[in-house]
Amino acid sequence: MQVLHVCSEMFPLLKTGGLADVLGALPAAQIAGGVDTRVLLPAFPDIRRGIPDAKVVTRRETFAGRITLLFGHYNGVGIYLIDAPHLYDRPGSPYHDTNLYAYTDNVMRFALLGWVGAEMAVGLDPFWRPNVVHAHDWHAGLAPAYLAAKGHPAKSVFTVHNLAYQGMYYAHHMNDIDLPWSFFNMHGLEFNGQISFLKAGLYYADHITAVSPTYAREITQPEFGYGMEGLLQQRHREGRLSGILNGVDEQIWNPETDLLLAARYGRDSGE
C-alpha cells in the first residue's frame, strides 16, 4: 500500500496546533509498520528550510499559477513540497499575515494543496503514486473532491482534527479552482451558499476519521456538529466514520530521556 498524507503543517517543521503533532508521528509509524507512506506539504518558509535536500520532481502550470513539485526527506519520511513562492513564501502563519488577517487568496492556496494531492494519484510524480490519499482538516479538504472529479483514481480518507474550522469561501470561486459547478450543491461541497472545504472532505472521502472515538460520536450531534451533523450521521450509518485515538511519539514523549522534566523516570524506576 502507498499512502500520501496531504496537510498544511508537520511537527517539528511547522506547528500551529495538534494537526502538526499527528503528521509528525503518524507517517513514521506507518513506515515502521511496512506501509509506503509519504507526505505532501506547501513549501512554507520554515518547511522549505527544514528539507534542504529537496529536488525537483516536475513543474506544472495550474489554475493557481506555476508550481514546482519537490521531493526530499525529513527524519526518514519522504516529503513532497509544493513550491509556489507567490502563494506560500510569506511572513506570518500559514493561514494569516502578521496582523492576524487571513490571506485573501487562501482559497487558491489551499485549493492548490488539494489539487496536487489528487494529481499525485494520476501520475504527477511518474515514479510513485498513492493508492490512498489521506487529507487532513479543511486545508486539504478539496483533495477528495478533486479525486472524485478525476474518477476516483485512488481511495481517500479525510481526518477531522477540528470541525469548527471549515474553510468557507464565496461561491464565485468555483470559477477559479478547477472543479465542475455540478459539485456546488447540498450533495457536494456547498454549505450555506458558500464553498466549504471541510464539507468537501466529509462528502467526497471514502472514509472519515476523527481524532478519538469520543470526538467521532460528538460531531454527529447538533451541539458539536457545526451544521455538519446530518452528513456525519449519514456517514456513521454507512460505516464510513471512525474515531481513532491519537497516539504519541514515544521518541519525543519519553520520561526516561525528556530533558524538560525535573526528574526523569522509567517504567520500573522513579529516577
N, C-alpha and C positions, 0 to 999 in steps of 0.2 A: 504493500500500500504506500502511496505517495501523497502526503498531506501538505497543503500550503495554508499557513495562518496569515490572514490579512488583517492588519491592525495599524494603529497610529502611534503606538509607543511600546517600549520594551525595556524593562529594567536590566541593567543599570544605565543603559544608553540614554534613555529619556523616560521620565516618570512624572505624571501629574496625579495618579491615583492607582487604585488596586488593579486596574486593567494591565498596567505595565508589569506588576508583580507576576500575574498569571503568565504573561508572554515571556517573562524572564525565566520561568521554570518549566512550563508545560512542554515546549518543543524538545528541550534536552531530555526530559523524562520519556517522551515518546521515542526519541532516538535510542535511548538506553533499552527500551522495550522492543527494538527492532523495526520501528516504523521510519521510513524515509521521509523526514519532516524538514520543511524549510519555512521561512518567514518573509513576508512582503511588507515593507515599510516605506513611507515617504522619506526622502532624504533631507529631513530637517537638519539644521547645522550640527547639533550635538550628536545625532545618529551618524551623520556622514563622517564626522571627525573620529568617531569610535570604530569605524570599519575602514582603516586605511588601505587594506588590500583589495578593495572592491574594483572589479574590472568590468569593462563594457561588455554587455551581452548583445544588445541591439539598440537601435534608435528608431523612433516612430513618430509620425505626425498624428496627433489626436485632436479630439474636439476641444481639449484644454491647452493646445499648443504642442510644441515639440518636446519630447521627453527622451531621456536615455535610461535604459534599464541596466543597472549594475548588479554584480553578484560578488559577494565576499563572505567572510566567516566571522563569527563572534563566539568565543568560548565553545567552539566545536559545532556550532549551528550555522547552516547555510542561510545567508541573508540576501534577499533581493531588495534593492533600493530603487525608488522612482526618483531619478534626478531631474528635477524641473525647477531650476532656481527662481523662475518668475512666479512660482506658486509656493515654494517651500523654504527658500533661503531668506528668512525674515527674523527680526528680533521678536521677543515676546514668547508666549507659549505656543504650542502647536495650533491653538484654536483662536487666540485673540492677540491683539497688539499690546504694547507696554502700557497703554491706558485702559486696558481690560475691555476694549471694544472688539466684538467678534469681527474677524476679517470679512469684508463684504463679498469676497469671492469664495467663501468656504464651500458653497455649493459645487463649484468647479473643482476645488482642491480635493474634496473627498469623493465626489463622483469619479474622479480620475483614479483614486485608490481602488474603488470597487471595479472599475472597468479593467484596470490592469490585472487585478486578481482573476477576473473571468477570462481575459485574454491568455493568461498563463495556461488555462485548460485547453486552449486551442493552438498552442504551439508558439507563444511569444518567445519562449526560450526553446529552440529546436532540440535541445539535448535533455530536457527534463520537463515533464508536465504532470500536474497533480491528478489523482483520482478523486480527491476530496478537497474542496476549498472551504476553509473554516474561517468565517468572518466574525469579527468581534465588535460589538456595540455599533452605534449609529454611524460612526465614521466609515465603517466598511459595509454598511447595510445594503448598499446597492449591488454588491458582488453577486448575491443570489439572483437578483433581478436581471443583471446582465447575463448570467448563466442561462436563465430561463429564455431570454431573448435570443440566445445563441443555440437553443435546442437542447440544453442540459448536457453539455459535454463532460461534466463531472458532477458528482454529488456535492451537496452543500450543507454545511452546518452553520447555524448562527447562534452565538452565545450572547445572552443578555447579562451584562455586568451591572448596568444601572438603567432601568426602564424610564426613569424620569427625563433623561436626555434623548431627544427624539429626532434631531436634525431636520427641522421644518423649514421649507423654502417655498417661495411663490410658485404657483402653477406654471407661469410662463417659462420657467427654467427647463421645462420639458423640451423646449426648442433647442436647448444648449447641451444636453447631457447624453445625447445619442441613445435614447430609449424610445420605443414607439409610444405614441399618445394613448394607444389602447391599454397601456399599463396604468394610466391615470384614471382609476375608478375605485369604488369601495372594495372591489375584489382585486386589489392590486396595491399600489403604493400611495394612493390618495387618502388623506386624513384631514377632515375639517376644511376641505377645499384647497389644501396645500400638498406639496410633496413631503412625505415623511420617509427619511432614510431608514429609520428604525422599523417602520411598518413594512418597508420593502424587504428587510431581512426576515422579519417574522412571517410574512406572507409567502415569500418565494423559496425559503430554505426548505430542504428536505427534512431537516430535523432542527429543533430549537433546544438549546440547553441554557440553564440558569446556574448561578454560582453556588447554589445549595438546594437540596430538596425543599427546605422551608421556603426559600425565595421563589422557587418554581410554583409552589402552591399559592403563595401570597399574590403573585402577579396575575392570577386568574380571578382575583376578587376586585370589585369596583373600587374599594378604598386604596388599593395598591396598583391597580392596572393602568392608570393614566389614560383611560379610554381604549386601551388595547385588550381589556379583559375578555371581551366576546371572542375575538380571534384566538386568544390564548386558551380559552376554554375549549374551543373547537379543536385546536391542535392537541390539547390534552386528551380529548375523547378519541382522536385519531391515533393516539400513541406516539405523537411527534413532539412531545415536550417532556424533557427530563431535567431533574436537578442533580447536579454533580458537585459535591462539596469540594471547594478549592483546597488543594494540598499546600504544603510548604516545601521550600527548597532547603533540604537538610544541610547543604553546604553553607548556607547563609544563617539559617536559624538553628545553630548548633551551640547549646550551652557549654559544651566542652571546649570550644575554641573562640567564643564570642568575646572580643576584647572590650566591648561596651559594658559587660557585666562586672559588678564589683567583686564577685566571686564566681568562678567557673565551676561547673559540676557535671557529672555524668550520671548514667542510669543507676550505677551502683555506688556512687560516691558523692559526698557533699562538698568535695574540694574542687 
